[in-house]
Amino acid sequence: MHYLIGGSNRFGRVNLSRAAAGAAVKKAKELLQDGYLDVRISTPEGRILLPDEFDQLEG
């Protein structure tokens, strides 16, 4: 099962996957730093996490 990461910028939307929660959070934070909007992580259980909830996966 994978964590799915998505975000949008002025060129369109990007969708990525990572096998581990920590890697998903790292990539999502990188997207935010690069100016992406609407960055979200979808867990293998189907839960959608917004940036202010990413710390729930880091613990």
Residue pairs with C-beta under 8 A, 6 or more apart in sequence:
1 44
2 17
2 18
2 19
2 44
3 17
3 18
3 19
3 20
3 21
3 23
3 24
3 41
3 42
3 43
3 44
3 57
4 15
4 16
4 17
4 24
4 41
4 42
5 15
5 16
5 17
5 18
5 24
5 27
5 28
5 31
5 39
5 40
5 41
5 42
6 13
6 14
6 15
6 16
6 38
6 39
6 40
6 42
7 13
7 14
7 28
7 31
7 32
7 36
7 37
7 38
7 39
7 40
8 14
8 36
8 37
8 38
9 34
9 35
9 36
9 37
14 31
14 36
16 27
18 24
18 27
21 43
21 57
21 58
22 57
22 58
24 41
24 57
25 41
25 54
25 57
25 58
28 39
28 40
28 41
28 51
28 54
29 54
31 39
32 39
32 51
39 50
39 51
40 48
40 49
40 50
41 48
41 49
41 54
41 57
42 48
42 49
43 49
43 57
49 56
49 57
